[in-house]
Amino acid sequence: MSEFVDYLHEVFIEFGSIRSRKMFGGHGIYHNDLMFGLIADDELYLKVDKHSEAKFLERGLTPFEYMKNGKAFKMSYFLAPEEIYDDADEAKLWANLAFDAALRAAKSKGK
C-alpha cells in the first residue's frame, strides 16, 4: 500500500472507514463495499454521475482518463478538490457526493 493510500484513512476520518484494493496499477477506495474513489499516480479521483458531475465541473476538476489502443477513455471519476486534504468537513462532503453516486450506480445495475 502506498503512503498516499494510508493517508486517505486520515483524510476521510469524518466520513467513515475506508479500505483500498489494488487495481489496474492504482487503487480502488471503498466504503461499505462500494467503490467511491480511484487512485492513479497518487491522485485521488471521486465517483461522479449526472447528479454530481456539475459540482466537479464548476470547480474545474477534470475526469480520469486512460489510453487504450491510441484512444482516450474517460471514466465516471473526477479529480478530488485539493481542500479535502486540509479540511475534514470538506473531505466528508465530497466523499458523500462520491458515495451517493456509487450508491445510485449500484441501484441502477441491480434493476
Stockholm file with secondary structure:
# STOCKHOLM 1.0

chainA/1-111         MSEFVDYLHEVFIEFGSIRSRKMFGGHGIYHNDLMFGLIADDELYLKVDKHSEAKFLERGLTPFEYMKNGKAFKMSYFLAPEEIYDDADEAKLWANLAFDAALRAAKSKGK
#=GR chainA/1-111 SS CCHHHHHHHHHTTTTCCCEEEEETTEEEEEETTEEEEEEETTEEEEECCTTTHHHHHHTTCCEEEEEETTEEEEEEEEECCGGGGTCHHHHHHHHHHHHHHHHHHHHHHHC
#=GC SS_cons         CCHHHHHHHHHTTTTCCCEEEEETTEEEEEETTEEEEEEETTEEEEECCTTTHHHHHHTTCCEEEEEETTEEEEEEEEECCGGGGTCHHHHHHHHHHHHHHHHHHHHHHHC
//
